[in-house]
Amino acid sequence: MNPQRISTLVLIFSDVVLALAVWGVAILIRAAWGTSTIAGVLPTNTVAGVLPVAVWVALRAVLGLYPGYGINAVDELRRESYATLGALIIASTFLGLHQGQDVSRSVLIGGFLALLIAAPLVRQLVKWSLKKARLWGAG
């Protein structure tokens, strides 16, 4: 397997793990904050739980962040922000937050706001790790 594929898979995997971790923390915070049980804030179906993560990762791929060689820091941050905000809009629209309460709005918005901050930091950490393993950059 070539280094570009490995780095792409590592970046995608790290994004999925980060998004699921942020989603889980947002659910736990919402449960501790407002609802007496976690069941009150958990999505009632799998689509509602996986959709925001899948949309976010797909938008990051469409915007060229995998693997993202040759993108300067400003453009990379802009693309990451667009992907996060776009995924929030798409997930909110699809889940029908104005009509049905399938997912708590505070969980969805809080999760995406956390991703807006955490994703660039985690991406830099992963890229640094890939550089140390000689899987990122030239030679």
Secondary structure as GFF3:
##gff-version 3
##sequence-region A 1 139
A	DSSP	alpha_helix	3	33	.	.	.	ID=ss1
A	DSSP	three_ten_helix	38	40	.	.	.	ID=ss2
A	DSSP	alpha_helix	46	62	.	.	.	ID=ss3
A	DSSP	alpha_helix	73	95	.	.	.	ID=ss4
A	DSSP	alpha_helix	105	132	.	.	.	ID=ss5
###
